[in-house]
Amino acid sequence: MINMTKKFFVAVLIAILFTGCGPKQNAVDSPPVDTPPVASTIKQLKLDGTETDDAALEKICRENPELVELTLGGTKITDVGLAHLPLLAKLKKIRLSNTVITDAGMNALAKCERLEDIDVSQTKISDVAELRVLPRLKRLNLYLTLVTDSGLRAFCKDGPKVEWLNIDKCPITDDCLASLASLSALAWLHLGGTAITDAGLEKLATLESLKMVNVTKTETTPKGIEKLRRARPDMKVTDNVSEKTSSEDITEAAEYRKQLAPLREKGRTIN
C-alpha cells in the first residue's frame, strides 16, 4: 500500500515537471513582436465649424491616408496646417472657406495632385496661380476672395482643365475675361457682384465650352445680356431679372464694388 502511494506521488511530480513547471514558449527566448498601428480607412471627414487647428490637422493627415474628401470651413487652421495636406495622397475634395489661410498655403495644395474640387471662398487669397498645375482640378470656388484680374490671368495660363469657376464678388473687371479662353473645359462661370460690363459679355460669347454664366449684381445691362443670349442661344445667362434680384441687392453690390476699386486697379497694373 505504501509502495503504491509513493509511485502515485512520483507520477504526479513527473507530470508537474513536464507540464506546469516547464519553460513557457516565447516568454524569454522569443523577442516581443511589435504590432504596427492600424491606419484609418475613413474616406470622408467633415469638420466645418469645429475647433480643428493646425496640430489636429497634422494628426488627421498622418492617421487617415485613405481620405478623399476633407471639409474644414470655419476652422482654426492656418498655412502651417496646410503643409501636411500632401500626406493625403488620395485627396480629391477640400473645403477651406472662411479660414485665415493666405497665398502662402497654395503651394501645399498644389502638391495634392489628385485634387479635383477646391473651395477657398471667403478667405484673403489673392493668388491661385500655383493651382493651375493640378492635372485633375475641375472645380474652383473663389467667392469673396481678393483675386484680381492679374491673379485670374496667372491662373488661366497654360490652360488648366477647370469646368466650374466661381469668382462671385471678386475684384474682377472686363480686362481679364479674355484669358478665360484658355480654359477650354469651362462650362459654369459665376461673375455675380463683379465690375464686368457689356464689353465683357462679348468676350464670353467666344467661349465655346461655356454653357452657364451668372452675371447678377454686375454693371451689365439688359441690352448687353440680350445680345449675348442671341449670340449664344445654347448658353444659360442668369441675370438680375431671371434671379429676381431686388434693387437693395443691386445697390449693395454696387457699394461693394466701390470698396474693391483699389484692388481692381492693382489687378490691372500687376503683370
Secondary structure, DSSP 8 states (H G I E B T S, - for coil): -HHHHHHHHHHHHHHHHHTTTS--TTTSSS-------------EEE-TTS---HHHHHHHHHH-TT--EEE-TTSS--HHHHTTGGG-TT--EEE-TTS---GGGHHHHHT-TT--EEE-TTS-----GGGGG-TT--EEE-TTS---HHHHHHHHTT-----EEE-TTSS--GGGGGGGGG-TT--EEE-TTS---HHHHHHHTT-TT--EEE-TTSS--HHHHHHHHHH-TTSEEE-TTTTT--HHHHHHHHHHHHHHHHHHHHHHH--
